[in-house]
Amino acid sequence: MNRLSVRLTLAILATTLLAVGVVALLANRATSSEFRRYLAAGQTASVQNLTPELAAYYTAQGGWDGVAAWFDAAEGDDPHGRGLGGRGTGGMRTLQLADAAGQVLYNSEGGPIGSVMSREERETAVPVEVNGATVGYLLVLTPGSAQLAGAEQAFLDRINGALLTGAVVALLVGVIAGVLLARTLAAPLGQVSAAAGAIAAGDLSQRVPERGTVETKALARSFNQMAGNLEQAEQLRRNLLADVAHELRTPLTVIQGNLQALLDGVYPLERAEIATIYDETRLLSRLVADLRELAQAEAGQLKLHLGPVDVGAVLAQTVDSFALLAQDSQISLELDAPSGLPPALADSDRLAQVLRNLLANALRHAASGGHVQVRARPEAGGLRISVIDDGPGIPAADLPHVFDRFWRGDPARSRDSGGSGLGLAITRHLVEAQHGQIGVESHEGRGTEFWFTLEQGNLRS
């Protein structure tokens, strides 16, 4: 009973049963009423020959006084020749005469005198007219259902039987249609349920067809998107675990090997050997810190303090902090930013971190004696900041992957030059967390430009 298809079937069955029952009842009543009205009209037509005599009686008497005695005398003279009905007819029909106001003056069955005919009865009755004016109504009343003649009752029974057969057929058709409709409506939900169970069991490749009503299509579409996101997230998780295991293995192997060599006496216990091990521990510490920051960024848990920031001041301070490193590497470092740059909506510390990552990356790959430029330009609704180097460039096939974690398309881009393989991935998340966009443009042999945008903000007075 808790299955949706069963409940839908029962609901449709109950609705169909109620509708068919109401229609059958109304049709039965309407048919019986109309049939009796038809009989009444026939009976009324059979006594139309009395209306001229009644009109003459009314004219002669100047009213309907004594009309009951006239009917009794007429019935006694020739009850069948005139088509009269009454006490001698065995209850086959009843005659009523009413005056112009509808008040009953005569009832052949001896019924109450003085009652008023209904409007429906007056519409069925034969009017008695004198000089164009209606002075009375002659009505033939049909008997009840138990009093119908055999032929009439048999005809009415056949009509009712046909109605009952139609109701049963309609009910069966409704049940069959209800079962099919319930299964059709419940089938997409069953598929979603089965696919959800498979995903819960670990099969993230499950998808459901988008068919059925608008709502079921929307449900299937949302389910497929959710399944796709789960599958992608699971793949990213596996890749991250594999990448972390790979990246941690190298420094751990170096540390373990050097310590073993010291214990075995292969390496002398000197400061240089200890410094090598210490450098590897620093690399591990930086890698773990970067991984933690990247995990926070991907989970949207980075703490940001967004507000209007003087971008020119942040650019100048960051470039100055890299001036000595650029000089040691014999690289020209230049800041190209016009005065009066509009403020940007950003976190000043995270903006400086983005610039440091991009500058460190540019200086790492610029050729000795080369040039690195930091450029800032206002644009519609914000700022565009670029870090440009004249290094070897990035192949076009590698450009879509430069912001992936641990990605290296060029052996020259190795960790031996100081990178953890996570800087650009972290940078992308930092920029997007500040409602900006980031991208890269590069041509082999002609250098690389990393750029990002920030929304414009207003400095508080």
C-alpha positions as CSV (number, residue, x, y, z in Angstrom):
1,M,0.0,0.0,0.0
2,N,2.9,2.3,0.4
3,R,4.0,2.0,-3.2
4,L,3.3,5.1,-5.3
5,S,1.9,3.1,-8.2
6,V,-0.5,1.3,-5.9
7,R,-1.7,4.5,-4.3
8,L,-2.1,6.2,-7.7
9,T,-4.1,3.2,-9.0
10,L,-6.4,3.3,-6.0
11,A,-6.9,7.0,-6.3
12,I,-7.7,6.8,-10.0
13,L,-10.0,3.8,-9.3
14,A,-11.9,5.6,-6.5
15,T,-12.2,8.7,-8.7
16,T,-13.5,6.6,-11.7
17,L,-15.9,4.7,-9.5
18,L,-17.3,7.9,-8.0
19,A,-17.6,9.6,-11.4
20,V,-19.2,6.6,-13.0
21,G,-21.6,6.1,-10.1
22,V,-22.7,9.7,-10.2
23,V,-23.2,9.7,-14.0
24,A,-25.1,6.4,-13.8
25,L,-27.4,7.6,-11.1
26,L,-28.1,10.9,-12.8
27,A,-28.7,9.2,-16.1
28,N,-31.1,6.7,-14.5
29,R,-33.1,9.4,-12.9
30,A,-33.1,11.5,-16.0
31,T,-34.2,8.6,-18.2
32,S,-37.0,7.5,-15.8
33,S,-38.2,11.1,-15.5
34,E,-38.2,11.8,-19.2
35,F,-39.8,8.4,-19.9
36,R,-42.6,9.2,-17.5
37,R,-42.9,12.6,-18.9
38,Y,-43.2,11.1,-22.4
39,L,-46.0,8.7,-21.1
40,A,-47.7,11.7,-19.5
41,A,-47.6,13.6,-22.7
42,G,-49.2,10.7,-24.6
43,Q,-51.9,10.2,-22.0
44,T,-52.6,14.0,-22.0
45,A,-53.0,13.9,-25.8
46,S,-55.5,11.1,-25.5
47,V,-57.9,13.4,-23.5
48,Q,-57.6,16.5,-25.6
49,N,-61.1,15.7,-27.0
50,L,-62.4,16.7,-23.5
51,T,-61.2,20.2,-23.7
52,P,-63.9,21.5,-26.0
53,E,-66.6,20.0,-23.8
54,L,-64.9,21.5,-20.7
55,A,-64.7,24.9,-22.4
56,A,-68.4,24.7,-23.3
57,Y,-69.2,23.7,-19.7
58,Y,-67.2,26.7,-18.4
59,T,-69.0,29.0,-20.8
60,A,-72.4,27.7,-19.9
61,Q,-71.9,27.7,-16.1
62,G,-69.8,30.9,-16.0
63,G,-67.1,29.0,-14.0
64,W,-66.1,25.6,-12.7
65,D,-68.8,25.1,-10.1
66,G,-70.1,21.5,-10.2
67,V,-67.4,20.3,-12.5
68,A,-66.8,17.2,-10.4
69,A,-70.4,16.1,-10.8
70,W,-70.0,16.7,-14.6
71,F,-66.9,14.3,-14.6
72,D,-68.8,11.7,-12.6
73,A,-71.8,11.8,-15.0
74,A,-69.5,11.7,-18.1
75,E,-67.6,8.7,-16.7
76,G,-70.9,6.9,-16.0
77,D,-72.2,7.6,-19.5
78,D,-69.2,6.5,-21.5
79,P,-66.0,6.1,-19.5
80,H,-63.9,4.5,-22.2
81,G,-65.2,6.2,-25.3
82,R,-63.9,9.6,-24.1
83,G,-60.8,8.2,-22.6
84,L,-61.6,9.1,-19.1
85,G,-59.7,7.6,-16.2
86,G,-60.8,7.3,-12.7
87,R,-62.1,5.0,-10.0
88,G,-63.3,2.5,-12.6
89,T,-59.9,2.3,-14.5
90,G,-58.1,0.3,-12.0
91,G,-55.6,3.1,-11.3
92,M,-54.2,3.1,-14.9
93,R,-54.2,6.9,-14.9
94,T,-55.5,9.8,-12.9
95,L,-57.2,12.9,-14.3
96,Q,-56.9,16.3,-12.7
97,L,-58.6,19.6,-13.6
98,A,-57.3,22.9,-12.2
99,D,-58.5,26.4,-12.7
100,A,-56.5,29.2,-14.3
101,A,-54.5,29.7,-11.1
102,G,-53.5,26.0,-11.0
103,Q,-55.8,25.1,-8.0
104,V,-57.0,21.5,-8.4
105,L,-60.8,21.3,-8.8
106,Y,-61.2,17.6,-9.6
107,N,-59.2,14.5,-9.1
108,S,-60.4,11.2,-10.6
109,E,-58.8,9.1,-7.9
110,G,-60.5,11.1,-5.2
111,G,-57.3,12.9,-4.1
112,P,-57.2,16.2,-2.3
113,I,-59.0,19.1,-3.8
114,G,-57.6,22.6,-3.5
115,S,-53.9,21.8,-3.9
116,V,-51.9,23.8,-6.5
117,M,-50.3,22.2,-9.6
118,S,-46.6,22.8,-10.0
119,R,-45.3,24.8,-12.9
120,E,-43.9,21.6,-14.5
121,E,-47.4,20.0,-14.2
122,R,-49.1,23.0,-15.8
123,E,-46.5,22.9,-18.7
124,T,-47.4,19.2,-19.3
125,A,-51.2,19.7,-18.9
126,V,-53.6,20.5,-21.8
127,P,-54.9,24.1,-21.4
128,V,-58.6,24.7,-21.5
129,E,-59.3,28.0,-23.4
130,V,-62.3,30.2,-23.7
131,N,-62.2,33.1,-26.2
132,G,-58.4,32.8,-26.3
133,A,-57.9,32.9,-22.5
134,T,-56.8,29.9,-20.5
135,V,-59.4,29.1,-17.9
136,G,-58.1,25.8,-16.7
137,Y,-55.7,22.9,-17.1
138,L,-56.4,19.2,-17.7
139,L,-53.7,16.9,-16.5
140,V,-53.1,13.1,-16.8
141,L,-50.9,11.8,-14.0
142,T,-48.8,8.8,-14.7
143,P,-48.5,6.1,-12.1
144,G,-45.4,5.3,-10.0
145,S,-42.7,2.8,-11.2
146,A,-44.5,-0.1,-9.6
147,Q,-47.7,0.8,-11.4
148,L,-46.3,1.0,-14.9
149,A,-47.8,-1.3,-17.4
150,G,-45.7,-4.4,-18.4
151,A,-44.5,-3.1,-21.7
152,E,-43.5,0.3,-20.3
153,Q,-41.8,-1.2,-17.3
154,A,-39.9,-3.7,-19.5
155,F,-38.7,-0.8,-21.7
156,L,-37.5,1.2,-18.7
157,D,-35.7,-1.9,-17.3
158,R,-33.9,-2.3,-20.6
159,I,-32.7,1.3,-20.5
160,N,-31.5,0.9,-17.0
161,G,-29.8,-2.3,-17.9
162,A,-28.0,-0.6,-20.7
163,L,-26.9,2.2,-18.4
164,L,-25.6,-0.3,-15.9
165,T,-23.6,-2.2,-18.6
166,G,-22.1,1.1,-19.8
167,A,-21.2,2.0,-16.2
168,V,-19.5,-1.4,-15.7
169,V,-17.5,-1.1,-19.0
170,A,-16.5,2.5,-18.1
171,L,-15.3,1.3,-14.7
172,L,-13.2,-1.5,-16.2
173,V,-11.7,0.9,-18.8
174,G,-11.0,3.4,-16.0
175,V,-9.3,0.7,-13.9
176,I,-7.1,-0.5,-16.8
177,A,-6.2,3.1,-17.7
178,G,-5.5,3.9,-14.1
179,V,-3.1,1.0,-13.7
180,L,-1.3,1.9,-16.9
181,L,-1.1,5.6,-16.0
182,A,0.0,4.9,-12.4
183,R,2.8,2.6,-13.7
184,T,3.8,5.2,-16.3
185,L,4.0,8.0,-13.7
186,A,5.8,5.9,-11.1
187,A,8.3,4.3,-13.5
188,P,10.6,7.3,-13.7
189,L,10.6,7.7,-9.9
190,G,11.4,4.0,-9.6
191,Q,14.4,4.4,-12.0
192,V,15.6,7.4,-10.0
193,S,15.3,5.3,-6.8
194,A,17.2,2.4,-8.3
195,A,19.9,4.6,-9.6
196,A,20.2,6.4,-6.2
197,G,20.6,3.0,-4.5
198,A,23.3,2.1,-7.0
199,I,25.1,5.4,-6.3
200,A,24.8,4.7,-2.6
201,A,26.5,1.3,-3.2
202,G,29.4,3.1,-4.9
203,D,28.4,3.0,-8.6
204,L,28.7,6.7,-9.5
205,S,28.3,6.1,-13.3
206,Q,24.5,5.6,-12.9
207,R,22.3,7.9,-15.0
208,V,18.5,7.9,-15.6
209,P,16.7,8.7,-18.9
210,E,15.0,12.1,-19.0
211,R,11.5,11.3,-20.0
212,G,7.9,11.6,-18.7
213,T,6.3,14.7,-17.4
214,V,8.0,18.1,-17.1
215,E,8.5,17.4,-13.3
216,T,10.0,14.0,-13.8
217,K,12.2,15.3,-16.6
218,A,13.5,18.0,-14.2
219,L,14.0,15.5,-11.5
220,A,16.0,13.2,-13.8
221,R,18.0,16.1,-15.1
222,S,18.9,17.3,-11.5
223,F,19.7,13.7,-10.5
224,N,22.0,13.2,-13.5
225,Q,23.8,16.5,-12.7
226,M,24.2,15.5,-9.0
227,A,25.5,12.1,-10.1
228,G,27.9,13.8,-12.5
229,N,29.2,16.1,-9.8
230,L,29.6,13.2,-7.4
231,E,31.5,11.3,-10.0
232,Q,33.7,14.3,-10.8
233,A,34.3,15.0,-7.1
234,E,35.2,11.3,-6.5
235,Q,37.6,11.4,-9.4
236,L,39.2,14.6,-8.1
237,R,39.5,13.0,-4.6
238,R,41.3,10.0,-6.1
239,N,43.5,12.2,-8.1
240,L,44.3,14.3,-5.1
241,L,45.2,11.3,-3.0
242,A,47.4,9.9,-5.8
243,D,49.1,13.3,-6.3
244,V,49.6,13.8,-2.6
245,A,51.1,10.3,-2.2
246,H,53.4,11.0,-5.1
247,E,54.5,14.4,-4.0
248,L,55.2,13.3,-0.4
249,R,57.0,10.2,-1.4
250,T,60.0,12.1,-3.0
251,P,61.0,14.2,0.0
252,L,60.3,11.4,2.4
253,T,62.5,9.1,0.4
254,V,65.3,11.6,0.4
255,I,65.0,12.2,4.1
256,Q,64.9,8.5,4.9
257,G,67.8,7.7,2.6
258,N,70.0,10.4,4.0
259,L,69.2,9.4,7.6
260,Q,70.0,5.8,6.8
261,A,73.2,6.8,5.2
262,L,74.1,8.8,8.3
263,L,73.3,5.9,10.5
264,D,75.3,3.5,8.4
265,G,78.3,5.9,8.3
266,V,78.1,6.4,4.6
267,Y,77.7,10.1,5.1
268,P,79.6,11.9,7.8
269,L,77.5,13.7,10.5
270,E,78.2,17.2,9.2
271,R,76.2,20.4,9.0
272,A,75.9,20.1,5.2
273,E,74.2,16.7,5.4
274,I,71.8,17.9,8.2
275,A,71.0,21.1,6.1
276,T,70.0,18.8,3.2
277,I,67.6,16.9,5.4
278,Y,66.3,20.2,6.8
279,D,65.6,21.5,3.4
280,E,63.5,18.5,2.6
281,T,61.5,18.9,5.8
282,R,60.9,22.5,4.8
283,L,59.7,21.3,1.4
284,L,57.3,18.9,3.2
285,S,56.0,21.6,5.5
286,R,55.4,24.0,2.5
287,L,53.7,21.2,0.6
288,V,51.4,20.3,3.5
289,A,50.5,24.0,4.1
290,D,49.7,24.5,0.4
291,L,47.6,21.3,0.4
292,R,45.7,22.6,3.4
293,E,45.1,26.0,1.8
294,L,44.0,24.4,-1.5
295,A,41.6,22.1,0.4
296,Q,40.1,25.1,2.2
297,A,39.8,27.0,-1.1
298,E,38.1,24.2,-2.9
299,A,35.7,23.7,0.0
300,G,34.9,27.4,0.0
301,Q,36.2,27.8,3.6
302,L,38.8,30.5,3.0
303,K,38.4,33.4,5.4
304,L,38.2,36.6,3.3
305,H,37.7,40.2,4.4
306,L,36.4,41.8,1.3
307,G,36.5,45.6,1.1
308,P,37.8,48.5,-1.0
309,V,41.5,48.1,-1.5
310,D,44.1,50.5,-2.9
311,V,45.4,48.2,-5.6
312,G,48.3,50.5,-6.6
313,A,49.7,50.4,-3.1
314,V,49.5,46.6,-2.9
315,L,51.1,46.3,-6.4
316,A,54.0,48.6,-5.5
317,Q,54.7,46.9,-2.1
318,T,54.7,43.4,-3.7
319,V,56.9,44.3,-6.6
320,D,59.4,46.0,-4.1
321,S,59.5,42.7,-2.1
322,F,60.6,40.8,-5.2
323,A,63.1,43.4,-6.4
324,L,66.1,41.8,-4.7
325,L,65.2,38.3,-6.0
326,A,64.8,39.7,-9.5
327,Q,68.2,41.4,-9.2
328,D,69.9,38.3,-8.1
329,S,68.4,36.4,-11.0
330,Q,69.5,39.2,-13.4
331,I,65.9,39.8,-14.4
332,S,64.4,43.3,-15.0
333,L,61.2,43.7,-12.9
334,E,58.9,46.6,-13.8
335,L,55.6,47.9,-12.5
336,D,53.3,49.6,-15.1
337,A,50.3,51.0,-13.3
338,P,48.9,54.5,-13.9
339,S,48.4,56.8,-10.9
340,G,44.8,57.1,-9.6
341,L,43.8,53.5,-10.1
342,P,40.3,53.0,-8.8
343,P,40.0,50.8,-5.7
344,A,39.0,47.2,-6.1
345,L,36.7,45.0,-4.0
346,A,39.2,42.5,-2.6
347,D,41.0,41.1,0.5
348,S,44.3,43.0,0.6
349,D,46.3,40.0,2.1
350,R,44.9,37.5,-0.4
351,L,45.5,39.9,-3.3
352,A,49.1,40.2,-2.2
353,Q,49.3,36.4,-2.1
354,V,47.9,36.1,-5.6
355,L,50.5,38.6,-6.9
356,R,53.3,36.8,-5.0
357,N,52.4,33.5,-6.6
358,L,52.2,34.9,-10.1
359,L,55.5,36.9,-9.7
360,A,57.3,33.9,-8.2
361,N,56.1,31.8,-11.1
362,A,57.1,34.5,-13.7
363,L,60.6,35.0,-12.2
364,R,61.1,31.2,-12.0
365,H,60.5,30.8,-15.7
366,A,61.9,34.0,-17.1
367,A,65.3,33.7,-18.8
368,S,68.4,35.1,-17.2
369,G,68.7,38.7,-18.3
370,G,65.0,38.7,-19.2
371,H,62.1,40.9,-18.3
372,V,59.0,40.6,-16.0
373,Q,56.3,43.3,-16.0
374,V,53.4,43.8,-13.7
375,R,50.7,45.8,-15.4
376,A,47.4,47.2,-14.1
377,R,44.7,48.8,-16.2
378,P,41.1,49.9,-15.3
379,E,38.3,48.3,-17.3
380,A,34.5,48.4,-17.3
381,G,33.4,47.7,-13.8
382,G,36.8,46.9,-12.3
383,L,40.5,46.3,-12.9
384,R,42.7,43.9,-15.0
385,I,46.1,43.0,-13.5
386,S,48.7,41.1,-15.6
387,V,52.0,39.5,-14.8
388,I,54.0,39.2,-18.1
389,D,57.3,37.4,-18.6
390,D,59.5,36.8,-21.7
391,G,60.3,33.2,-20.9
392,P,59.9,30.2,-23.3
393,G,56.1,30.3,-23.1
394,I,53.6,27.4,-22.7
395,P,52.5,25.1,-25.5
396,A,48.9,25.6,-26.6
397,A,48.0,22.0,-25.6
398,D,49.1,22.7,-22.0
399,L,47.3,26.0,-21.5
400,P,44.0,24.4,-20.3
401,H,45.9,22.6,-17.5
402,V,48.1,25.3,-16.0
403,F,45.8,25.9,-13.1
404,D,45.5,22.2,-12.3
405,R,47.2,21.1,-9.1
406,F,50.5,19.3,-9.4
407,W,50.4,19.8,-13.2
408,R,53.7,20.1,-15.1
409,G,53.8,20.0,-18.9
410,D,57.4,21.0,-19.1
411,P,60.2,19.2,-17.3
412,A,61.8,22.6,-16.8
413,R,58.8,23.5,-14.6
414,S,60.0,21.2,-11.8
415,R,60.0,21.5,-8.0
416,D,63.7,21.8,-8.1
417,S,63.2,25.4,-9.0
418,G,61.2,26.0,-5.9
419,G,57.5,25.3,-6.9
420,S,55.2,23.0,-5.1
421,G,52.9,22.5,-8.1
422,L,50.0,24.0,-6.1
423,G,50.6,27.8,-6.4
424,L,48.6,28.4,-9.6
425,A,45.7,26.2,-8.4
426,I,45.6,28.2,-5.1
427,T,45.8,31.4,-7.0
428,R,42.8,30.5,-9.2
429,H,40.7,29.8,-6.2
430,L,41.8,33.0,-4.4
431,V,40.8,35.1,-7.4
432,E,37.5,33.4,-7.8
433,A,36.7,33.7,-4.1
434,Q,37.1,37.5,-4.6
435,H,34.6,37.4,-7.4
436,G,37.2,37.8,-10.1
437,Q,38.4,35.8,-13.1
438,I,41.8,34.5,-14.0
439,G,43.4,33.4,-17.3
440,V,46.6,32.9,-19.2
441,E,47.8,33.8,-22.6
442,S,51.1,32.4,-24.0
443,H,53.0,31.7,-27.2
444,E,55.9,29.4,-27.4
445,G,59.2,31.4,-27.5
446,R,57.4,34.7,-26.9
447,G,56.6,34.7,-23.2
448,T,53.5,34.3,-21.0
449,E,50.9,36.6,-19.6
450,F,48.9,35.6,-16.5
451,W,46.0,38.0,-15.9
452,F,43.1,38.3,-13.4
453,T,40.3,40.8,-12.8
454,L,38.7,42.4,-9.8
455,E,35.5,44.2,-9.3
456,Q,35.7,47.9,-8.6
457,G,35.0,49.1,-5.0
458,N,34.7,52.4,-3.2
459,L,37.2,53.5,-0.6
460,R,35.6,54.6,2.7
461,S,36.2,58.2,3.6
